[in-house]
């Protein structure tokens, strides 16, 4: 069987099972759906079908069953004319605030397998939701909807009426705060005179220390202090502190110098809020406490985060992700910690299907470890969907 026939058969297989899902399930529609633009990518289709609006739910449901798209999107924005062919003609009315965290935003993501990436990006998402959106910004949970993307990350939609009219630059300020952009040490640390010396009739500072905010302080001040203390504890508890520091990107010579500076006495002073005057310590701790406590939201330094886009298309809740077959699943804040996408978003059949696997693949799905080797074998349909979506297997 030639390559193109294999690909065609695999796509038809996925399309068949996606159709069965859309026939049996009514996907969740966003509020004011008639004011939203919808968009689709079809199996074996070229490009995106967009600028579509629906006045009735049935119209969308019929499209999903008849055309069976592999990806389904809708606009975070509300429009007077969502099906107009140009953005200007649509007449923008406002937009939800969207946060999109993906595993490719994480540093060195390629070093980890899919399961590890999902766990790491969930930790970032929990930090975003709990520390920043609920705590610092004080958003009400009733205006906050959380979703697993069906692929490699998580989405948060904020529909608070107070933010719907924000423009891109105003949304950029929110992103800058969450990512800790342009934070300087002078905002957190200040010098405190610890003793004075007298020369004749004049007094001069005899000793100084660098004071940091209390860990219980609000916002970034407390966050940086807690981050510094966490890093100190990690280093001191490590059996190989030099290697631990290298994980933070510190060169071996700098790591050795830093460890020398981190005497037990100095560690105790840091925990009491006194960072001292060591330039090595000061620079290291601010940079890494910031990295540890901020949220990674950019796929690259030049990429504009989704949050700043007031006309963004985002995956439709309840739809299936064309590269995984997993559902775009809604999650409550309370259940986020225990949420497992490789258990909780599987909706395709457990029936076995024969595939030809091109390369080794490991994954844990439905609490079962799969350690697959290349060759012809039988796997559940829900696992086959991921393998076909990644184009590392074909249907036999």
N, C-alpha and C positions, 0 to 999 in steps of 0.2 A: 504493500500500500504506500503510495507516495505521500510526501509531507502535506500537501494541500488537502488531500482527501482525509488524512488523519485530523488535521485542524478543523475541517468542516464537520466531521463526525463528532468531534469533541464539543464544538460550539452548539451543534444541534442537540446533543445530550444535555448540556447545561440549559439551553433554551426550553427544552421539554420540562425539566424539573422546576425551573423558575415559573413556567406557566401553571403548573400544578399548584404551586404555592399561591400565586396571585388569584387563582380560581377559588381557593379555599379560605383565603384571608383578606380582610379589608384593611388596607394600610391606613395608618393614622394620617389625617390631613391637618395641616397647620391652621391656626386661627385665621379668619378672614382670607381663606384660600382663594377666593375669587379675585382678590387684589394681588395675588402672587403670580410671578412668572414661573413656568415649569419648563424643564429641559430634560432631554434623554440622550443616552448613547445606546445604540442597538448592537446586538451581537453581529459581528462581521460588518458593522456599519462604519462609514467614514465620517468622522467629525461628530458634532453635537447637533441634535435637533432642539431648537430653543425658540424663545419668543412665543410661547404657547400659554394661553389662559383658559381657565375652566370656570363656568358659572355653576355647574352641577357636579356633584361627586361622581355620579354614574359615568360621566364623560371620561374622567380620569381612570376609573376602574376598568372601563371598557378598553381604553388604550393599553393598559398594563397587560390585559389578557390577550388582546388581539396582536399587539406588536411585540410584547415581551422584551422590554429593554433590559440591558445588563447593568445599567446605571440610571438612577432616577434622582433628579435634583429639583429644588425650588428656590425661589429668591428669598433672601433675608429681608428684602425691601418690600414695601407695599407700593403699588402703582395705581393710578387712575385707569390706565389702559395697559394692563400687563402683557397683552398679546400684540402690542404695537411693534413694528420691526426695528425701531431705533430706540436707544435709551432716552433720548430727549423727548420723543413722542410718547413714551410710557408715562411721563409726568410723575416723578418720584414724590412719595408722600411721607417717607420715613423708613427706618430700617431697624430691625433687632440688632443687638450687640452680639456678635458671634465670636466665640473662642474655639479655635481648631488646633488641637495638639496632636501631632503625628510623630511616630517613632523616628522619622528621618530628621526631626528637629533636634534629636538628642546627640550629644557629642559621641563620636566613635560608635554609632549605632550598628554599623556594618560588622562589628566584632561579635555581635550577639545574635542568637537565633530568634525566630519569630515569637516564640513563647516568652523569652526573656525581654524582648523589646516591648511586648504588650504590658508586661508587669512594670517595666521602668516608666513607660509613658503614663500608666495609670497613677503611679506615685506622683508624677509631675502634675497630673490633672487634679488629684486630691489636694495638692498644695495650692493650686490655682483657686479651686472652689472654696476650700475652708479658710485658708490664710488670707487670701486677697478679696475674693468676691463677696463672701459672707462676712468676714471679719473687718478688713480695712475699708471696703466700699459700702458694706452694710446693705447689700441687695436683699430684698425679701425673697424667700424660697418660692413664693407663689408666682414670681415672675421669672423663675429660673428653671430651665429644662435641660437635663443632661442626657447625652446619648453616646453609645459606642458607635463608631463610624461604620462598622462592618468590615473594616480593613485593618489599619495600623494605628488607630488612635481614637480620640474622644472629642465630642463637640459639646459646647455649652451655649445655649441660647438665652439671652436676657431680653425680656419683652417689657420691662418697666417703662411706662409711658414717659417718664422723665428723660429717657435716653434715646427714644426713637428718632428725635430730630437732630441728634449730634452729627456734625460733619466729619470728614475724614481726619482733619487736623485735631479735632477734639477727641476723637477715638484714639489717635496716635498718642495723646497724653496719657490715656489710660494704659496703653501698651507700655509706654516708657516707664511708668510707675511699676508695673508688674515685673518687668524685665530688669529693673534697677538701672536703667540707662542714665548715664551722666552723674551717678552717685559719687561723691568725693569724700575722702576721709575727714575733711574739716566739718562735715555735717554731723559726724558721729563722735569724734574724739577731740578732746580739748586738754590743754596742758594745765596741770595743777601744781602749784609751788608746794613742796613738802618741807622745805627748811630755808632759812635765810642766814646770810653771813654779813658781818659788819666790818666795814673798813672806815675807820675814823667815825665820822658822824653819819655815814651813809649805809643803808642796808641793801643787800643784793640777794637775789635768789640763790640759795645754796644747793638746792636739789629740786628736780621736777619729776613728775610722772604723767603719763598719758591716761586720761580717764575716759572710759567708754560708758554708754548708757546702761542702766540696769536691764537685766534680761526680761523683766516683766513690763518694760516700757512698751508703748503702743507703736504700731506701724513699723517702718524700717529700722528705727533705732533699737527697739527690742529684738527685732528679727536678726540684725547683724550681731548683736551681743550673744544671742542664743546660738547662732551659727558658729561664732568664734569658740565658745565653750564646748560645743559638740566636736569641733575639729581638734581642740586640745585633748579632749578625752580619747578620741580615736587614736591620736598619735601616742599618747602615754600608755594606752592599753595594748598597743600593737607589739607583737613579738619582734617585728622588724620595722622600726619607725622610719628608717631611711626609705625602704620600699613603699611604705604607706605614703610618705611625702611625694615619692615619684609618681604615685597614682594621681596626685594633685597637679602634676606637671612640673614639679620642682626638680632642678638638676641635682645630681648627687652631691656636688661640692656645696651647693646652697643648702641642701637637706642636712648635711652634716653640721654646717654652721648653725642652722636653725635649731637642731636638737641640742647643741651645746648651749645655746641661749635659753632653751626651755628647761631650766633647772626646776626642781620641785618647789623651791621658794617662789620663783617667777610664775609658775603655773598657778599657785595659790593666789598670787596677787592678781593674775588675769581673771580668775573666778570671782574675785572681790571687786572687779571692775577697773583694775589698774593695769594698763597694757605696757607700761614702761616706754622707754625711749628707743629701744632697738629698732632701727629702720627696717631690718630684715623681717622682724616679727610684724611690725606695723603694716608693711606692704603685703606680706603673705596672707595675713589673717583677713584684711579687708577684702582683697581680691577673691579669696576662696570662700569666705563667708557669704559674699555676694553671689558667687557662682552656685553655692550650695542652697541658698534660700530663694533666689530669683527663679522665675519660670522661663524655660526655653520655649520660645514661640515662633522663631524664624527658622526656615529650612536653610537659610544662608544669610550672610551678612547683608546682602543687597536685596533680599526678598522683603516684600511688604506683607506684614502679617494679615491674615484674613480679617481680623478685628477692625482694621482701618478701612476696609472696603465696604462702602454703603450700598453696593449693588451686587453683593456676593451671591453666588449659587451654592447651596449646601445640600447634602444628601437628605432625601425624604425619609422621615422616620417610618419604620416598618417595611421599607423596601429592602431588596437584597443587593449586596455588593457583588458586582460581576466578576471580581478576581478571587473571591473567597466563598461565595454562596452563603455568607453569614448575614444575619439580619441587622439592620440599623436599629439598635435596641435602646429603648428609654430606660433610664436608671434613676432611682430616687437618691437623694443625698445620703440618706440613712443606709442604703444598701450598697453604696459605691465601694466601700472598703472591701467587702466580701465578693463583689461582682467578678465573675470569671467569664470573659467573652468566649472562651473555647469550650465552655459548658452551656452558658446561658443564652447564647444567640444562635444555636444550631437548630434549624427548622427543616432542613432537608432530610430525606429518608435514611434509615440505618441499613437498608437493604444493601447487599454486597454487589459490586460491579467489577468487572475485569478491566484492568488498566495495564499499560506498558509504561513503567516508570523509567525515566532517562537518567536520573541521578539520585543519590541517597537523600533521604528527608526524614527529620525527626520532629515529632510534635506530640503534645498531650491533649487529646480531645475526649470529652465526656468521661473524664477521669481514667482514660486508658492511654498508656504510652505506646506510640507507634515509632518504631525504628526501622524504616523501610530501606531496602536495598534496590538497586536498579534491576529491572526485569518485569516479567508478566506476573501479576498477582491480583488478588481480590481485596478490595477495601470498601468500607461503607460509602454510600453516595455523598454524604456530607464531607468526607475527607477527599474523595475524588474531585469535588468541586474546587478545593484549594489547589490541588495538584494540577488540574486542568487550567485553572485561572493563572497559575504561575508558568504555565506552558512547559512543565517538566514531566508531563505524562500525557498519554493519549488513551482514548477509549478503544478497547478491542472489540 
